[in-house]
């Protein structure tokens, strides 16, 4: 998982999941998009006003909800967003 962040000048954060075709068919990719959006929704951010693009490659095909969540929070923590 990779997290790209850019300032958007708005009072809230936005997320855009990008899932590689190597993860699976459209049903599987859409499931991972929904998981990433839910993880983003439940995450408490200290800073607001950022656009986040989350990319998930072939390694994400074996990851579950908790693994994706811990990876997302770890990356957001490295960027001082949490």
Protein Blocks (a to p, Z undefined) as FASTA:
>chain_A
ZZddddehiabdcddddddfklmcfklmmmmmmmmmmmmmmpccfbghiacdddddfklm
mpcfklmmmmmmmmmmmnopZZ
